[in-house]
């Protein structure tokens, strides 16, 4: 065979091989990027655009990153299932996933609360550090697996406010008999100080406060609280919300549905949740200062909790954690991880962050910023 003949035949063979590869590759590519439609039920109303919006941000990134092949439709709380049943719906497969605050379900197992926030634990930055690099995600998903769920952090409000009160709260005695709308695990702790916790959905809080059914309430912080109008009926606005130093939200996904996803889609969804997590925190940091100014202008009275109340609540929290750890192995395992992380995190925070922030705050008060 001469050289020209060999090259010509080799060219035909190469073209044939390329065509065959294209034929074989097309189905493989199609299989790796299938058309998938999911429903995500939120525990929040659309009116609270920042906290609800984290789920919309997540869904947007997933859709755009997959050229629309993986589409997640988000529904507000109550549209498909009640807000307080979001995790149950995801676990049962009624919907593929939900976006929620896990501490809403602490009554099923107190370990859920540690995925969001419990009194006097981690701030927002520390919570993210523990989740992503301190073993938090792994420990929580070990627990979530027992519930038929897979969890991805998807939002954080930052430290919250301590709520709205009809009367001033100066001592522990002032808390006794106080009918207080407070979410999650915090009520269990505050009960030790005489508070009567009230579990009321966000949309029902204002009328309860207005009618005097409750004496006080808490929600998130200035931006959301302004939308809900609490300042119109209770002027005393306390801080900080020591029960929610850095509350994380989660996308809770039906375990079977998560396992069915192509690895590429799992990666896209995880990345989208992480992006929404940072976006939500930044959005609140942007919106809260202006909202706080408006609230004060409308008559809100900013008041710090006294050191007496803070110290009593801190001791009550530790007693509650000891009780929970003694009776619940999952809670104990996750909580001990957070305790160890908290100790070092606050050791570091007081060196750099605290001193820098304190100096800058003094400059702000002096009118130099």
Secondary structure as the mmCIF struct_conf table of DSSP 4:
data_model
#
loop_
_struct_conf.conf_type_id
_struct_conf.id
_struct_conf.beg_label_comp_id
_struct_conf.beg_label_asym_id
_struct_conf.beg_label_seq_id
_struct_conf.end_label_comp_id
_struct_conf.end_label_asym_id
_struct_conf.end_label_seq_id
HELX_RH_AL_P HELX_RH_AL_P1 UNK A 3 UNK A 32
TURN_TY1_P TURN_TY1_P1 UNK A 33 UNK A 33
STRN STRN1 UNK A 36 UNK A 42
BEND BEND1 UNK A 43 UNK A 44
TURN_TY1_P TURN_TY1_P2 UNK A 46 UNK A 47
BEND BEND2 UNK A 48 UNK A 48
HELX_RH_AL_P HELX_RH_AL_P2 UNK A 49 UNK A 65
TURN_TY1_P TURN_TY1_P3 UNK A 66 UNK A 68
BEND BEND3 UNK A 69 UNK A 69
STRN STRN2 UNK A 70 UNK A 75
TURN_TY1_P TURN_TY1_P4 UNK A 77 UNK A 79
BEND BEND4 UNK A 80 UNK A 81
HELX_RH_3T_P HELX_RH_3T_P1 UNK A 83 UNK A 85
HELX_RH_AL_P HELX_RH_AL_P3 UNK A 86 UNK A 92
TURN_TY1_P TURN_TY1_P5 UNK A 93 UNK A 93
BEND BEND5 UNK A 94 UNK A 96
STRN STRN3 UNK A 97 UNK A 100
HELX_RH_3T_P HELX_RH_3T_P2 UNK A 102 UNK A 105
TURN_TY1_P TURN_TY1_P6 UNK A 106 UNK A 108
TURN_TY1_P TURN_TY1_P7 UNK A 110 UNK A 110
HELX_RH_AL_P HELX_RH_AL_P4 UNK A 111 UNK A 114
TURN_TY1_P TURN_TY1_P8 UNK A 115 UNK A 116
TURN_TY1_P TURN_TY1_P9 UNK A 119 UNK A 120
HELX_RH_AL_P HELX_RH_AL_P5 UNK A 124 UNK A 133
BEND BEND6 UNK A 134 UNK A 135
HELX_RH_AL_P HELX_RH_AL_P6 UNK A 136 UNK A 146
TURN_TY1_P TURN_TY1_P10 UNK A 147 UNK A 148
STRN STRN4 UNK A 149 UNK A 156
BEND BEND7 UNK A 159 UNK A 159
HELX_LH_PP_P HELX_LH_PP_P1 UNK A 160 UNK A 161
STRN STRN5 UNK A 163 UNK A 165
BEND BEND8 UNK A 166 UNK A 167
BEND BEND9 UNK A 171 UNK A 171
HELX_RH_3T_P HELX_RH_3T_P3 UNK A 172 UNK A 175
TURN_TY1_P TURN_TY1_P11 UNK A 176 UNK A 177
STRN STRN6 UNK A 179 UNK A 181
TURN_TY1_P TURN_TY1_P12 UNK A 184 UNK A 185
HELX_RH_AL_P HELX_RH_AL_P7 UNK A 186 UNK A 190
HELX_RH_3T_P HELX_RH_3T_P4 UNK A 191 UNK A 193
TURN_TY1_P TURN_TY1_P13 UNK A 194 UNK A 194
STRN STRN7 UNK A 196 UNK A 198
HELX_RH_AL_P HELX_RH_AL_P8 UNK A 202 UNK A 211
TURN_TY1_P TURN_TY1_P14 UNK A 212 UNK A 212
BEND BEND10 UNK A 213 UNK A 213
BEND BEND11 UNK A 215 UNK A 215
STRN STRN8 UNK A 216 UNK A 217
BEND BEND12 UNK A 220 UNK A 220
HELX_RH_AL_P HELX_RH_AL_P9 UNK A 222 UNK A 228
TURN_TY1_P TURN_TY1_P15 UNK A 229 UNK A 229
HELX_RH_3T_P HELX_RH_3T_P5 UNK A 230 UNK A 232
TURN_TY1_P TURN_TY1_P16 UNK A 233 UNK A 233
STRN STRN9 UNK A 236 UNK A 239
TURN_TY1_P TURN_TY1_P17 UNK A 242 UNK A 243
BEND BEND13 UNK A 245 UNK A 246
HELX_LH_PP_P HELX_LH_PP_P2 UNK A 247 UNK A 247
STRN STRN10 UNK A 248 UNK A 254
HELX_RH_AL_P HELX_RH_AL_P10 UNK A 255 UNK A 260
BEND BEND14 UNK A 261 UNK A 261
HELX_RH_AL_P HELX_RH_AL_P11 UNK A 263 UNK A 297
TURN_TY1_P TURN_TY1_P18 UNK A 298 UNK A 299
STRN STRN11 UNK A 301 UNK A 304
HELX_LH_PP_P HELX_LH_PP_P3 UNK A 305 UNK A 306
HELX_RH_AL_P HELX_RH_AL_P12 UNK A 307 UNK A 327
HELX_RH_AL_P HELX_RH_AL_P13 UNK A 329 UNK A 349
TURN_TY1_P TURN_TY1_P19 UNK A 350 UNK A 352
HELX_RH_AL_P HELX_RH_AL_P14 UNK A 353 UNK A 365
TURN_TY1_P TURN_TY1_P20 UNK A 366 UNK A 367
#
